[in-house]
Structures are given as structure tokens and as C-alpha cells.
Amino acid sequence: MTEPETTPQNGTATETKRLSTNTKIKEVGRHSIIYGLGSVAQSVIGLVLLPILTDSLSKEDFGAYSLVMTATSVAGAIFYLGMNSALSRFYFDYDADHERKGIFVTALIITCCGALLQIAFGFYYGDVLSILLVGSDEYRNIIAWAFFGGAMTFVNQCLFSYLRLIRKSVSAVVASLLNMIFGIGLTLLLLKMASNALEAPFQAMVLTQTIVLLFFIFFYGKDFFVPHFSSHEVSRMTYFGISSIIASFGVMLLDFPDRLIIERFMTIADVGTYSAAFRVGTLINVLMILPFSQIWSPMMMEYRLKDDVKDLFTRVLSYFLILGGIIMVISSLFAADFLPLLIRSGVDANVVNVFLLTMLGTLLFGTVNILSAGLLYERKIIVMSYVYYMIAGIKIGVNLLFVPAFGITGAAMSTLLAYIIVPAWIYLLARRYFSFDVQWRRLAILMMNCAIPLFYGLYLSNVYDISFSIRLFCLLVVLRFMYRTCLTQAERQEIIHLLRMKLFT
């Protein structure tokens, strides 16, 4: 077990190894910040549109909107054919530039085929899906628009993935900003113009993704459309992609039944309330986890044969959870202040609980990006799907007990439980092929630092009206404790050095 206060013991070789690891970690941090700006742009869409939609739509309509969005996500997990995962996995198997481009072009063509299938499915079977979701076919046109927009989105995601692989992070951020500007602007415009307000966000999605696609084609068309199709890799990429689909559908299955069970035992208005709180809780995915995974996924493949790769994994896991812990502490202390700004339909103790439990679960689930390395290296991603499906089945049973007893908070409790078990189980399977030390002592100290703020957010924030200034003081105290107890002396010195470099040079 690696402890926080370890020191090099192998002289120059160990120090050289540590410096190499530091360089890679700084690369992760630098690109994560850049991608974070893009993700913030993406999250701004949700942050801005959430109060607009919850204010413009009734609770019933917002519940229907949430169900259609969930169905679109499930369809996207199937029809994108797993090519984003396959592209990241196979790209660095080659050294020559034309061979790497061949992998990308192959992934793009397969992705476009999947997009056409999704568009056709939404157009021809929208009425059937509408009946399955809400009991009538009145939402068939909305589903057709949603599936069209979802298909355009995952085509653009394939192009985003390529820019990440070639380290064009700034261009990816520019595209994200375009997505933000037009996504919000067109939604507001169409909400005023459309006869059916529920169609507006989905029509805006189609138009926005078309604009982003045109941006990619104009600036990078010569890289996207080149005759380097890797026919010899189609079968392996397709198999890996299908395995990713099965695994992704398992991830969808972890959450999708929650809303149906809530509708069964409660009301569609409660579905809307739960969905709004759940969406805000998963913002940690957009603000932190997604930017991290966008640079980490290619890096873990590119550096998998390096001597310091295990040390890199050990430290990245710890830093990932420390940063997430800081976000959890802030959210726990100030949830009651910012949630009413995002959820205009009303915030009560249940909404706060769903938000915090979802955020904590999403953070822990995000460690799968790190802990699953052994399965990804050995192309055994199908093994992950076994875990997802088994836990999803158990979670459905737990929800059937928790939702009638605890309401929407019960659904969030089952989500947290599932999101704890999944990464632990996946690591137990993945470590057979690739293992690294986990700094359990450091993580236990981190958990103790986060416990009191989280307890306050869950149980006391709606009971005791503690002033903002006192909570701010508590935040500074907790952050000070985390700085002193969760970081080694060398890491603290490195942070001070970096701050001095940025502020005084």
C-alpha cells in the first residue's frame, strides 16, 4: 500500500521516474483544464436551460421531456456502435500517421451508419416509443426530433474524440462554445416561435449539432475525409464497439428504470422533480469527470508500456478523488443556496438529498475510467457489461423497495449504492490483467474530511438556517485540513511552486 508520506528510496532512478510521472500528471491537468472549459460550456447549456424549461413547461411536460431524453440516451448508447471507445483503444496501436488516420476514418464511417439507423428508427417508430413511454402517441414527433438530434450529437462526438487524440484541445473548446451559444440561443428562440414548446429544445439540438458539424468540416475536413479506411481492423473494432454498446446499455440500465418506477409508484410530476435534481447532481460529470476522461482515455493507452505507468495510475486516482471531494464539500455546504436558481419548480429536502447522493455516486462511478484499465488493455470490455447488468438488476429490486418507502430520495439512495459497488467490482476483475497500488490511508483521511459537510447537506441544511458567512468559514477550515492531511509535503511544495510560477512570472 502506498502511503501519502512516502519518499524516494532508489536514488536518481526513482527521482527520474517521479519526474516523468509528474510531467504526465501535469499533462493530464493542463488538458483537463482546457477540456474543462469546453465541458463548462456544455454544462452552461444545461444550467441555463434547466430553469428555463422547468419554468416554461409544466411538471408533467418536463417529466415527459426527461423520459424522451432518457430514451434518446439509451438509443445513442446502441446506435453509436461503440466507435468512440474503439477509436481510443485502437488509435495508439499504430505509430504511422496514415495508419492512425485509417483507424479514425473507419470509426467515423461506422458511426455515420449508426446515426442513419437511429434517425430512421426515431422517424418510423416514434409512435411506438411514445406509447411505451407515456401511454399515448402524442410525443411521436418529439421523439423523431430527439433521435435526429441525438444521432447528430454522437457523430460530432466522434470528431471531438479525434481532436482529443491529436491534442487539438483548443479547437475542441471552440466547438463546445459554438454548441453552447447556439444551443441556448436557438432553444430560447424556438420556445417563443414553436406551437409545441416541447419540440423546441429538440429542434434546437438538431440545428446546433448541424452548425457544429459544419465547423468541423470547414476547418478539419481534409483530415476527416481521407482514403485511409482500415478494412483489416473493421472486425476487431466492430467487436470492441459492440462490447462497448452492451456495456453502455448496462450503464443506461442502471438509471433508466428509476424514472419508470417513480412514475409507477408516484406521479410523472415526481419524475420531473427527480430528473431535475438528478441532472444537477450529475453536473460533476460535466465539470470534472468528462474533461478528465477526455485526456485520460488516450493517455492511458499511449503510456501503457511506460515504466512509471503504475505510479501514474496510483497518483491520478488519489488526485481525482481529492478534487472530487473538494467539489462535494462545496456542494454540501451551499446546495440550499444555488439549487433554487437552477430548479425553479421548487426545492425541498428530497431535492437536496437527490442532488447530493447523485453527485457523490457519480464521482465514485467516475473512477471506472481509471480502475477498468486492465480490461481495456486486454480488450475485455464485455466483462464490464456483466457487472453493469447484474448490478442494474439488483438496483431495480432495491428501487421497488426504496421508492415506495422513501420516495425520490430512495431512488437516489439505490443509485449511490450501485455506483459504489460497480467500480469496486470492476477493479477486482481488472486487476488480474493490470493492477496498481491504491492509497487507502490517504482516501480514508479524505473521506473523514468530507463526512461532516456531507452530513450537514443531507440532514441539517433544511433544518438549521446557518448563515452564509459561517458556512464559508467552515469551507475554508475543511479545505485547510484537506490540504494538510491529504497531500504529502512534496505535493504541497509542488503546488506552492506552481502558484508562484503562475502568479509572479
KAHU-V132532 format. One record per pair of residues at least 12 apart in sequence whose ideal C-beta (glycine too) atoms are under 10 Angstrom apart, sorted by the first residue. I is the first residue (numbers start at 0). J is the second residue. Records with the same first field share a line. If there is no record, write none. Layout:
# KAHU-V132532
I=J / J
This chain:
# KAHU-V132532
0=313 / 436 / 437 / 438 / 439 / 440 / 441
1=309 / 310 / 313 / 314 / 317 / 435 / 436 / 437 / 438 / 439 / 440 / 441
2=436 / 438 / 439 / 440 / 441 / 487
3=317 / 438 / 440 / 441 / 442 / 444 / 484 / 485 / 486 / 487 / 488 / 489 / 490
4=440 / 441 / 486 / 487 / 488 / 489
5=436 / 438 / 487 / 489
6=487 / 488 / 489
7=489
12=306
13=307 / 310
15=306 / 307
16=305 / 306 / 307 / 310 / 311
17=307 / 310 / 314 / 489
18=307
19=302 / 305 / 306 / 307 / 310 / 311
20=302 / 305 / 306 / 307 / 308 / 309 / 310 / 311 / 312 / 313 / 314 / 315
21=307 / 311 / 314 / 489 / 490 / 493
22=307 / 311
23=298 / 301 / 302 / 305 / 307 / 308 / 310 / 311 / 314 / 315
24=298 / 310 / 311 / 314 / 315 / 318 / 493
25=493 / 497
26=166 / 294 / 298 / 302
27=290 / 291 / 294 / 295 / 298 / 299 / 311 / 314 / 315 / 318 / 319
28=291 / 294 / 315 / 318 / 322 / 497
29=168 / 294
30=163 / 166 / 168 / 171 / 290 / 291 / 293 / 294 / 295 / 297 / 298
31=168 / 287 / 288 / 289 / 290 / 291 / 292 / 293 / 294 / 295 / 319 / 322
32=168 / 290 / 294
33=166 / 168 / 169 / 171 / 172 / 290 / 293 / 294
34=159 / 163 / 168 / 171 / 172 / 175 / 289 / 290 / 291 / 292 / 293 / 294
35=172 / 285 / 286 / 287 / 289 / 290 / 291 / 293 / 294
36=168 / 169 / 171 / 172 / 173 / 175 / 176 / 290
37=159 / 168 / 169 / 170 / 171 / 172 / 173 / 174 / 175 / 176 / 178 / 179 / 285 / 289 / 290 / 293
38=171 / 172 / 175 / 282 / 284 / 285 / 286 / 287 / 288 / 289 / 290 / 291 / 293
39=172 / 175 / 176 / 179 / 282 / 285 / 286 / 290
40=172 / 173 / 174 / 175 / 176 / 177 / 178 / 179 / 180 / 182 / 285
41=175 / 176 / 178 / 179 / 182 / 285 / 286 / 289 / 290
42=175 / 179 / 281 / 282 / 283 / 284 / 285 / 286 / 289
43=175 / 176 / 178 / 179 / 180 / 182 / 183 / 285
44=175 / 178 / 179 / 180 / 181 / 182 / 183 / 186 / 200 / 203 / 204 / 207 / 285
45=182 / 183 / 278 / 279 / 281 / 282 / 285 / 341
46=183 / 278 / 279 / 282 / 285 / 337 / 340 / 341
47=179 / 182 / 183 / 186 / 187 / 341
48=182 / 183 / 186 / 187 / 190 / 200 / 203 / 278
49=61 / 274 / 275 / 278 / 279 / 282 / 340 / 341 / 342 / 343 / 344
50=275 / 339 / 340 / 341 / 342 / 343 / 344
51=183 / 186 / 187 / 190 / 200 / 343
52=64 / 65 / 186 / 190 / 196 / 197 / 199 / 200 / 271 / 275 / 343 / 344
53=271 / 272 / 274 / 275 / 341 / 342 / 343 / 344 / 345
54=342 / 343 / 344
55=186 / 187 / 190 / 191 / 196 / 197 / 199 / 200 / 343
56=190 / 196 / 197 / 199 / 200 / 271 / 344
57=196 / 267 / 268 / 271 / 344
58=266 / 267 / 268 / 269 / 270 / 271 / 272 / 275 / 344 / 345
59=133 / 266 / 267 / 268 / 270 / 271
60=138 / 195 / 196 / 197 / 267 / 268 / 271
61=197 / 267 / 268 / 270 / 271 / 272 / 274 / 275 / 344
62=133 / 258 / 261 / 262 / 266 / 267 / 268 / 269 / 270 / 271 / 272 / 273 / 274 / 275
63=129 / 132 / 133 / 137 / 138 / 141 / 197 / 267 / 270 / 271
64=138 / 141 / 145 / 196 / 197 / 200 / 201 / 270 / 271 / 274
65=258 / 267 / 270 / 271 / 272 / 273 / 274 / 275 / 277 / 278
66=128 / 129 / 131 / 132 / 133 / 138 / 142 / 255 / 258 / 259 / 262 / 267 / 270 / 271 / 274
67=125 / 128 / 129 / 132 / 133 / 138 / 141 / 142 / 144 / 145 / 146 / 197 / 200 / 201
68=145 / 149 / 200 / 201 / 204 / 274 / 278
69=132 / 251 / 254 / 255 / 256 / 257 / 258 / 259 / 270 / 274
70=121 / 128 / 129 / 131 / 132 / 138 / 142 / 145 / 146 / 149 / 251 / 255
71=117 / 121 / 128 / 142 / 144 / 145 / 146 / 147 / 148 / 149 / 150 / 152 / 201 / 204
72=145 / 149 / 247 / 250 / 251 / 254 / 255
73=149 / 247 / 248 / 250 / 251 / 252 / 254 / 255
74=116 / 117 / 120 / 121 / 128 / 142 / 145 / 146 / 149 / 150 / 153 / 251
75=113 / 114 / 117 / 145 / 146 / 148 / 149 / 150 / 152 / 153 / 156 / 247 / 251
76=149 / 153 / 243 / 244 / 245 / 246 / 247 / 248 / 249 / 250 / 251 / 252 / 255
77=113 / 116 / 117 / 120 / 241 / 244 / 245 / 247 / 248 / 251
78=110 / 112 / 113 / 114 / 115 / 116 / 117 / 118 / 119 / 120 / 121 / 146 / 149 / 150 / 153 / 244
79=109 / 110 / 113 / 114 / 117 / 149 / 150 / 152 / 153 / 154 / 156 / 157 / 240 / 243 / 244 / 247
80=106 / 109 / 110 / 111 / 112 / 113 / 114 / 116 / 117 / 153 / 157 / 236 / 237 / 240 / 241 / 243 / 244
81=106 / 109 / 110 / 113 / 236 / 237 / 238 / 239 / 240 / 241 / 242 / 243 / 244 / 245 / 246 / 247 / 380
82=103 / 105 / 106 / 107 / 108 / 109 / 110 / 111 / 112 / 113 / 153 / 154 / 156 / 157 / 160 / 236 / 237 / 239 / 240 / 243 / 244
83=106 / 110 / 153 / 156 / 157 / 159 / 160 / 161 / 163 / 240 / 243 / 247 / 296
84=106 / 160 / 236 / 239 / 240 / 242 / 243 / 244 / 246 / 247 / 296 / 375 / 380
85=102 / 105 / 106 / 109 / 110 / 160 / 232 / 235 / 236 / 237 / 238 / 239 / 240 / 241 / 242 / 243 / 378 / 380
86=99 / 102 / 103 / 105 / 106 / 107 / 109 / 110 / 157 / 160 / 161 / 163 / 164 / 236 / 239 / 240 / 296 / 297
87=102 / 106 / 160 / 161 / 163 / 164 / 292 / 293 / 295 / 296 / 297 / 299 / 300 / 301 / 375
88=102 / 235 / 236 / 239 / 240 / 243 / 296 / 297 / 300 / 375 / 376 / 378 / 380
89=101 / 102 / 103 / 105 / 106 / 229 / 232 / 235 / 236 / 239 / 240 / 300 / 378
90=102 / 103 / 106 / 160 / 161 / 164 / 165 / 297 / 300 / 301
91=164 / 297 / 298 / 299 / 300 / 301 / 302 / 303 / 304
92=232 / 235 / 300
93=229 / 232
96=165 / 227
97=225 / 226 / 227 / 229
98=227 / 229 / 232
99=161 / 164 / 165 / 227 / 229
100=161 / 165 / 222 / 223 / 225 / 226 / 227 / 228 / 229
101=225 / 226 / 227 / 228 / 229 / 230 / 231 / 232
102=161 / 164 / 227 / 228 / 229 / 232 / 236
103=157 / 158 / 160 / 161 / 164 / 165 / 222 / 223 / 225 / 227 / 229
104=161 / 222 / 223 / 224 / 225 / 226 / 227 / 228 / 229
105=227 / 228 / 229 / 230 / 231 / 232 / 233 / 236 / 237
106=157 / 160 / 161 / 229 / 232 / 233 / 236 / 240
107=154 / 157 / 158 / 160 / 161 / 223 / 224 / 228
108=157 / 228 / 233
109=157 / 233 / 236 / 237 / 240
110=150 / 153 / 154 / 155 / 156 / 157 / 158 / 160 / 240
111=150 / 153 / 154 / 157
113=150 / 153 / 154 / 157 / 240 / 244
114=146 / 147 / 149 / 150 / 151 / 152 / 153 / 154 / 155 / 157
115=150 / 154
116=150
117=146 / 147 / 149 / 150 / 151 / 153 / 154
118=143 / 146 / 147 / 148 / 149 / 150 / 151 / 205
119=146 / 147 / 150
120=142 / 143 / 146 / 150
121=139 / 140 / 141 / 142 / 143 / 144 / 145 / 146 / 147 / 148 / 149 / 150
122=139 / 140 / 142 / 143 / 144 / 146 / 147
123=143
124=139 / 142 / 143 / 146
125=138 / 139 / 140 / 141 / 142 / 143 / 144 / 145 / 146
126=138 / 139 / 140 / 142 / 143
127=139 / 142
128=141 / 142 / 143 / 145 / 146
129=141 / 142 / 143
131=259
132=258 / 259 / 262
133=262 / 267
134=262 / 267
137=195 / 197
138=195 / 197 / 198
140=195 / 197 / 198 / 201 / 202
141=195 / 197 / 198 / 199 / 200 / 201 / 202
142=201
143=198 / 201
144=197 / 198 / 199 / 200 / 201 / 202 / 203 / 204 / 205
145=198 / 200 / 201 / 202 / 204 / 205
146=201 / 205
147=201 / 202 / 204 / 205 / 208 / 209
148=200 / 201 / 202 / 203 / 204 / 205 / 206 / 207 / 208 / 209
149=201 / 204 / 205 / 208
150=205 / 208
151=204 / 205 / 206 / 207 / 208 / 209 / 211 / 212
152=178 / 204 / 205 / 207 / 208 / 211 / 212
153=208
154=208 / 211 / 212 / 215
155=174 / 178 / 207 / 208 / 209 / 211 / 212 / 214 / 215
156=208
157=215 / 223
158=170 / 171 / 174 / 211 / 212 / 214 / 215 / 216 / 219 / 222 / 223
159=171 / 174 / 175 / 178 / 211 / 215 / 293
160=293 / 296 / 297
161=215 / 219 / 222 / 223
162=174 / 215 / 218 / 219 / 222 / 293
163=292 / 293 / 294 / 296 / 297 / 298
164=296 / 297 / 300 / 301
165=219 / 222 / 297
166=294 / 297
167=218 / 219 / 222
168=290 / 293 / 294
170=214 / 215 / 218 / 219
171=215 / 293
173=211 / 214 / 218
174=210 / 211 / 212 / 214 / 215 / 218 / 219
175=211
177=207 / 210 / 211 / 213 / 214 / 215
178=204 / 207 / 208 / 210 / 211 / 214
179=207
180=207 / 210
181=203 / 204 / 206 / 207 / 208 / 209 / 210 / 211
182=200 / 203 / 204 / 206 / 207 / 208 / 210 / 211
183=203 / 207
184=203 / 206 / 207
185=199 / 200 / 202 / 203 / 204 / 205 / 206 / 207 / 210
186=199 / 200 / 201 / 202 / 203 / 204 / 206 / 207
187=199 / 203
188=202 / 203 / 206
189=201 / 202 / 203 / 206
190=203
235=378
238=378 / 380 / 381
239=375 / 378 / 379 / 380 / 381
240=380
241=380 / 381
242=374 / 378 / 379 / 380 / 381 / 382 / 383 / 384
243=380 / 381 / 383 / 384
244=380 / 384
245=380 / 381 / 383 / 384 / 385 / 387 / 388
246=367 / 371 / 374 / 380 / 381 / 382 / 383 / 384 / 385 / 386 / 387 / 388
247=380 / 383 / 384 / 387
248=384 / 387 / 388 / 391
249=383 / 384 / 385 / 386 / 387 / 388 / 389 / 390 / 391 / 392 / 421
250=364 / 367 / 383 / 384 / 387 / 388 / 391 / 421
251=387 / 391
252=384 / 387 / 388 / 390 / 391 / 392 / 394 / 395
253=360 / 364 / 387 / 388 / 390 / 391 / 394 / 395 / 413 / 414 / 417 / 418 / 421
254=277 / 281 / 357 / 391 / 394 / 410 / 414 / 417 / 418
255=391 / 395
256=391 / 392 / 394 / 395 / 398 / 399 / 410 / 413
257=270 / 273 / 274 / 277 / 394 / 395 / 398 / 401 / 402 / 407 / 409 / 410 / 411 / 413 / 414
258=270 / 271 / 273 / 274 / 277 / 407 / 410
259=395 / 398
260=394 / 395 / 398 / 399 / 401 / 402 / 403 / 409 / 410 / 413
261=273 / 274 / 398 / 402 / 406 / 407 / 409 / 410
263=398 / 399 / 402 / 403
264=398 / 399 / 402 / 403 / 404 / 406 / 409 / 410
265=402 / 403 / 406 / 407 / 410
268=344
269=349 / 402 / 406 / 407 / 410
270=407 / 410
271=342 / 344
272=342 / 344 / 345 / 346 / 347 / 349 / 350 / 353 / 406 / 407
273=349 / 350 / 353 / 357 / 402 / 406 / 407 / 408 / 410 / 411
274=353 / 407
275=338 / 341 / 342 / 343 / 344 / 345 / 346 / 350 / 353 / 354
276=338 / 341 / 342 / 346 / 347 / 349 / 350 / 351 / 352 / 353 / 354 / 355 / 356 / 357 / 358 / 407 / 408 / 411
277=350 / 353 / 354 / 356 / 357 / 358 / 361 / 407 / 410 / 411 / 414
278=341 / 342 / 354 / 357
279=330 / 334 / 337 / 338 / 341 / 342 / 346 / 350 / 353 / 354 / 357 / 358
280=330 / 334 / 350 / 352 / 353 / 354 / 355 / 356 / 357 / 358 / 359 / 360 / 361 / 362 / 411 / 414
281=354 / 357 / 358 / 360 / 361 / 364
282=326 / 330 / 341 / 354 / 357 / 358 / 361
283=322 / 323 / 326 / 327 / 330 / 357 / 358 / 359 / 360 / 361 / 362 / 365
284=357 / 358 / 361 / 362 / 364 / 365
285=361
286=326
287=319 / 322 / 323 / 325 / 326 / 361 / 362 / 365
288=319 / 323 / 361 / 362 / 364 / 365 / 366 / 367 / 368
289=365 / 368
291=315 / 318 / 319 / 322 / 323 / 365 / 368 / 369
292=365 / 367 / 368 / 369
293=368
295=315 / 319 / 368 / 369 / 372
296=368 / 375
298=311 / 315
299=311 / 312 / 315 / 368 / 369 / 371 / 372 / 375 / 376 / 433
300=372 / 375 / 376
303=372 / 375 / 376 / 433
304=376
308=372 / 433 / 435
309=372 / 433 / 434 / 435 / 436
310=435 / 436
311=435
312=369 / 370 / 372 / 433 / 434 / 435 / 436 / 437
313=369 / 435 / 436 / 437 / 438 / 441
314=435 / 436 / 438 / 490
315=368 / 369 / 435
316=366 / 368 / 369 / 370 / 426 / 435 / 436 / 437 / 438 / 441 / 442
317=436 / 437 / 438 / 441 / 442 / 445 / 485 / 486 / 490
318=485 / 486 / 490
319=362 / 365 / 366 / 368 / 369
320=362 / 363 / 365 / 366 / 369 / 438 / 441 / 442 / 445 / 446 / 449 / 485
321=441 / 442 / 444 / 445 / 448 / 449 / 481 / 482 / 485 / 486 / 490
322=362
323=358 / 359 / 361 / 362 / 363 / 365 / 366 / 445 / 449
324=359 / 362 / 442 / 445 / 446 / 448 / 449 / 452 / 453 / 477 / 481 / 485
325=445 / 448 / 449 / 474 / 477 / 478 / 481 / 482 / 485
326=358 / 362 / 449
327=355 / 358 / 359 / 362 / 445 / 448 / 449 / 452 / 453 / 456
328=448 / 449 / 450 / 451 / 452 / 453 / 455 / 456 / 473 / 474 / 477 / 478 / 481
329=452 / 470 / 474 / 477 / 478
330=351 / 354 / 355 / 358 / 359 / 452 / 453 / 456
331=351 / 354 / 355 / 358 / 359 / 449 / 450 / 451 / 452 / 453 / 454 / 455 / 456 / 457 / 459 / 460 / 470 / 474 / 477
332=451 / 452 / 453 / 455 / 456 / 460 / 465 / 467 / 469 / 470 / 471 / 473 / 474 / 477
333=452 / 456 / 460 / 467 / 470 / 471 / 474
334=346 / 350 / 351 / 352 / 354 / 355 / 358 / 455 / 456 / 457 / 460 / 461
335=348 / 350 / 351 / 456 / 460 / 461 / 464 / 465 / 467 / 470
336=460 / 467 / 470
337=354
338=350 / 351 / 354 / 355 / 460
341=354
342=354
346=461
347=461
348=408 / 457 / 458 / 460 / 461 / 462
349=405 / 406 / 407 / 408 / 409 / 411 / 461
350=407 / 408 / 411 / 461
351=408 / 456 / 457 / 458 / 460 / 461
352=405 / 406 / 407 / 408 / 409 / 411 / 412 / 456 / 457 / 458 / 460 / 461
353=406 / 407 / 408 / 409 / 410 / 411 / 412 / 414
354=411 / 456 / 457
355=411 / 415 / 452 / 453 / 456 / 457 / 460
356=408 / 410 / 411 / 412 / 413 / 414 / 415 / 416 / 418 / 453 / 456 / 457
357=410 / 411 / 414 / 415 / 418
358=411 / 415 / 453 / 456
359=411 / 414 / 415 / 418 / 419 / 449 / 453 / 456 / 457
360=411 / 412 / 413 / 414 / 415 / 416 / 417 / 418 / 419 / 421
361=414 / 415 / 418
362=418
363=415 / 417 / 418 / 419 / 420 / 421 / 422 / 423
364=414 / 415 / 417 / 418 / 419 / 420 / 421 / 422
365=418 / 422
366=418 / 421 / 422 / 423 / 425 / 426 / 437
367=383 / 386 / 387 / 418 / 421 / 422 / 425 / 426 / 429
368=422
369=422 / 426 / 429 / 435 / 437
370=421 / 422 / 423 / 424 / 425 / 426 / 427 / 428 / 429 / 430 / 435 / 437
371=383 / 386 / 421 / 422 / 425 / 426 / 428 / 429 / 433
372=425 / 426 / 429 / 430 / 432 / 433 / 434 / 435
373=425 / 426 / 428 / 429 / 430 / 431 / 432 / 433 / 434 / 435
374=386 / 425 / 426 / 428 / 429 / 430 / 431 / 432 / 433
375=429 / 432 / 433
376=429 / 432 / 433
377=429 / 431 / 432 / 433
379=428 / 429 / 431 / 432
382=425 / 428 / 429 / 431 / 432
383=421 / 424 / 425 / 428 / 429
385=424 / 425 / 428
386=420 / 421 / 422 / 423 / 424 / 425 / 427 / 428
387=417 / 421 / 424 / 425
389=420 / 421 / 424
390=416 / 417 / 418 / 419 / 420 / 421 / 424
391=417 / 421
393=413 / 416 / 417 / 420
394=410 / 413 / 414 / 416 / 417 / 418 / 420 / 421
395=413
396=413
397=409 / 410 / 412 / 413 / 414 / 416 / 417
398=410 / 412 / 413 / 414 / 417
399=413
400=413
401=413 / 414 / 416
408=457
438=485 / 487
441=484 / 485 / 486 / 487
442=485
444=480 / 481 / 483 / 484 / 485
445=481 / 484 / 485
447=480 / 481 / 484 / 485
448=477 / 478 / 479 / 480 / 481 / 482 / 483 / 484 / 485
449=477 / 481
451=473 / 477
452=470 / 473 / 474 / 477
455=470 / 473
482=494
